[in-house]
């Protein structure tokens, strides 16, 4: 009979207690994997969203840089406006490869979300927008018929939500304007999927913002000139320059404290699981005191007893690690759904990214946790003297 089979039989004696302990380990591992997967997935999704913006620099009206970051990723925040003359001046810079102006505006639609109301995001653009975002292709329809046409191109998700096709009409609340849908973009997996696009001049006219912009997206010919380019624009009054790296760093700084809290929660869950494992094995040792005494009396060495108890602890954590990894994989969609609910401004894309490497690390960690947790109970059992153990067992 091997040590492994002996350990299995010992755990099977108290099935409910063993299963509860394994469940505690599994939950701790699942929490750890989900939190680490969220950390990796959020950064991956955010980086993907920023890369898909198509430009390296955004020029906005001077204000709070956090609002500017929100404007870049979600079109929200405190919208500020700058004169279109700024664009006319910057566009002449020979270091620029591509540049596009944009005007973001919002309108509250009380008919959205089943009558609860919601904010609709509109963006005024010109043909240079497609040059910076070559992946923005049309699912149906095409570009505007003119620079001042009362027409709209809808992002994939907003078109699905409102069930619109080219040729249909949409109504802009608060400004009492009707636009004709001329095209629908393919899904991009970015915030643009929820935007309704208008010709730039049309947007300026409809929203009463003639000659105004909210942002200018810029891609440089040589990224090495970014520092000098930003330095030159700092002298322009009324504007601020935000680079992609700056935006990414700003948002990562904002979530750093939250990440610390989530890691603390995972650590607490692991510590509780370890305590539960130690408690279960110690109870098992106390209940089998006489049995351990008899085993030592008929020739079992201290190392033999240590191996059996240590193997039981390791088995609990090994099985719990496998179950925890399976729970994390099975619950990925549920966790993602909850995160979308509590983080309305989360980037698009997969928020919980669980890799084989992460699963492997968590499994190895669970085994190591079992090896560590089993040391004291195994030492306690192996240290019993045969005669005293048999007497205490009676």
N, C-alpha and C positions, 0 to 999 in steps of 0.2 A: 504493500500500500504506500503510495507516494505522499509526500508532505502536502501536495496540492489537493489530492482527494480527501485527506484528513481535514484540511482547512475548509473545503467545500461542505463536508458533512457537518462540521461544527457550526457553520453559519446557517445551515438548513434546519438546525434544531429550533431556532427562534426565527422563523421565516418573517413574521411581521416586523419584528425589531430590525432585522437585517435589511429588509426592503425599505423601511423608513430611513435608515441610515444611508443606504445607497441613494435613495431619493434626495436626501439633503445634499450629498456630494454632487449629484447630477444637476440640481438646481444651481448650486454655486458655480459649477463649470459652465452651465448654460448662460448664466448671468455674465460671467467673465468673457465668454466668447462673443456674446451679443454686444457688450459694451466696447470691446476691442474692435469688433467688426464695424460698429457704428463710427468709432473714431477714424478707422481707415476709410470707410465708405464715404463719410462726410467730406473728408479732405479730398478724396478722389473725385466726388461729385462737384465740389466747389471748384477744384482745379479745372475740371472738364468744362464747367459753365464759363469760367473766365477765358479759357482758351478758345471757346466757341464764340466769344464776343467778336473775334476777328480783328481787334485792334489792341495795341500795346499801351496806348495813352488815351485818357479821357479828359477833355477840357470842360469844366463846368463853371457856373457862376460861383463867386467866392462865398463860402459858408462853411458849415460843419463837414469835415471829411467823412464822418460816419454816415451823414445823410447822402453824401456823394457816392459812397460805397453802396448804399441801399438803392440809390437811383440806378446805378450800373447793373445791379443784379435783379432788382424787382420793379424798377420804375416807380417806386414809392418814395416815402420820406418827404421832407420839406422841399418842394420843387421851387427852384430859383431860376431866374431867367437872365440871359445876357444878350447883348445886341448882336445881330447877324453880321455887323461890321467886323467883329472879332474873327469870324470865319473867313471873311474876304481877305483879311490880312494874313492869317495863318496859312491859308491854302497856297500862298506864293512861296513858302519856305521850300528850298530845293531838297532838304533832307527827308521830305515826306514822300512816301510811295503811294499811299491811298489815304483818303480823308472823307468823312461823311458827317453832315450836320443832322441833328435830330431835335424834335420838339415833343416832349412827353406831356400828356395831359390826362386827367382822370375825370370820370363822371359817375355819379351814383345812380344805379339802376334799381329801383324799388321792386321790380319784377323778378329779379334774380334770386336764386336759391329758394325756390318755392314761395316767393312772396316776402322773404326776410330781407331781401335787398343785398346788393353787393357792388363793389367798385369795379368799373370797366376801365381798362388801360388802353389809351390811344397813343400812337406814335406817328408823327409826321416825318417822312423820309423822302429822299430823292434817289435817282438811279445809282448813285455811288454807294448806297447801302448794300446792293447786291455784289458790288465789286469787293467789298470787305468781307462779305459772308457768302462765298460761292456755294456753300451747302444749302442755302435758302432757295430751294427749288420749288416749283409749283406742282401741287397735286392736281389741281384743275384750274382753268382760267389762265390769266396772265397779268401783265403790268398795267398801270393806269393809262388811260387814253390821253391824258394831258396833265401838265403841272398844276393846274387849278381845278381839275375835274372833281365833282362831288361823288367820288368813288372810294371804295375800301378794299383792302386785301386782308383776309383774316388768317390768323395763326391756326394751326391744326386743331388745338384743343378748344379754342373759343368757337370755331366753326362747328365742331362736333356738339358742343354744349348748346348752341343756339340753332342747330340744325339748318345751316345756311349753305347755299350753293351759288355759284356764279349766276348773276341775273336777279337774285333776290335782293330785297332792300333791308337795311337796318336803320334803326332810329337811335339817334344820340340824345339821351335825356338831358334835361336842363337847358340845352341850347336849341331844342326843337328843330333838329336837322335830320333829313333822311338822306342816306347814302346808298349807292348801288354797289353790290359786291361784284368785283370783277375777277377775283382770284382767291385761291386758298393755298397756303404754303404746306408743303410736306412737314411731317413731324421732325423737329430738330432735337428734341430732348432738352431744350433750354426754356428760359422764361418767355422767349419770343412766341412760343406756341399759344400763349394766352393773351397775345396782343392783337389789337385791330390797327392796321396800318393805313395811313392816309397820305396823299401827296403833301409835301411839306408846306407849300403855300396854302393849300386847302385847310390844313390844320391850323395855321396861323390865323386864317380868316375866320374859321368857325369858332375858335376858342378866344377870339378877340386879342390875339397876341401878334400883331403885325411886326415883322422884323425881329422877332425874338426866337431864341433857341434855349434848350435846357442842357445840351451837350454836344461835343464834337469828338467823334471817334477818329483816332489817328494811328496809322501803321507806318513805321519808318523804314527807309531803305536799308539802314544799318542800325541794328539795335545798340551798337557800341556808341552811337551818338545821342542816346537817350538822355544821359546826364546833362550834356550841353544844351540839348533842345529844351529840357525842362527849365534849366537855369535862365535861358533867354526869355521864356514865357512868364517867369516869375515877376518880371518887371511890368507886365501888362496889368493895368488896373482892373479890378472887378472880376478877375477870373482866378481859378486855381487849377493846378495840373495834378492828376492822379494817375500813377502807373499801375499796371496790373499787379506787380509785385507788392506795391504799397497797399492795394485793396486786399490782396490775399493775406498779407501780414496783419492788417487791421482786423479782419474778420477772425483770423486764427487767434489773435490776442483776446478778442471778445469771448471766444469759446474756451479759452485756456482754463479759466476758473471752473467752468462747468465740467471740463474733462477731468480736472482734479477731483471734483466731487464724485463723479461717476466711478473713477478708479478707486476712490475710498470706499464706495458702496460695494464694489467687486471684492476688495480686500476683506471687508467685514464679512461678506458672505462666505469667503474661503475660510476665514478664521472660525466662524460658527460651525462650518462643516467639519473642520479638523477637530474641534472640541466634541462634536457629536460622535465622530468616529472613535475618539479616545474613550469617551464615556461608554459607548456600546461594547467595545472590546474589554474594558475594565470590568463591566458588569458580567460579561461572559466568563472572564477569568475567575471572578469571585464565586460565580455559580458552579464552576468546575474545579474548585479547590481540591476536593477529595480525589477527583479523577486525575488531576495533575500530580497529586501526591503518589497515587498508585503507579502512574506511569514512571515516575522517577524511582519508585521503590523496586520496579521490575527491570530497571536498567536504562531508562531514558536519560540522556545527559541534559545538562542545562542548555546546550546548543540546540538539541532536538526540540525542547519546549519552546525556546526562543524562536526557532524557525516556524513552528506551527502557528504561534500567536502572531508573529510578524507577517506570515503569509495570509492569515485571515484579514488583517488590516489592509494589506496591499490589495487583496482581491476586492474588498469593498470599494476602495478608491478606483481601482482599475475598471470595474463594472460601472461605477458611478461616472467615471470619465467618458466612457463610451456612450452611456445613456445621455449625459449632458451634451455631448457633441451632436447627437441625434436630435435632442430637443431644440438646440440652437438652430440647426438646419431647418427643422420642421416649422419652427416659429418665426423664421425670417420675415415672411410676408406680414404676419400679425404685428411684429415689432415695427416694421416699416410703416404700417398703417397708423399705429399709435404715434410714432414720431412725426408723421405728417400732420396729425391732429394737434399735437402740442407744439410743433415748430412750423407755423404757417409760412415762414420765410426761408425754409430750408431749400437748398439748391435742388434742381431737378436731377434725376438720375438715381442710381441705387444707393440708398443711404446706409444700408447694412451690407458690408462686403466681407463675406466669410470665405477665406481661402483654405486650401488643404494644409498650408504651412501653419496657419492659425489653429486649425483643428489638431494638428499634430503636436504643436507646442502645448496646447491646453491638456491634451491626453497625457503627455509626458509629465506635465506639471501635476496632474492628478495622481499619477503613480508615485512621483516623488513625495507628494503630500502624504500618501499612504505609508511610504517607507519611514517618513519622519514621525507621523502620528503613531506608528506601531512600536516605536522604540521603547517608550515607557511601559505600556502594558506587557510587552514581551519580556522586558527586563524584570518586571514585577513577578510575572509567572515563573520565569526560569530561576528566580532567587528563592522560591519557596523550598523549605526543607521537607522531605517526604513525610516524616512522622508528624510534624506540626500540621502539614497540609491535610493529612488523613484525619487527624483529630479535629481540626477546624471544620472539615467537611461533614463530620458527624454532628 
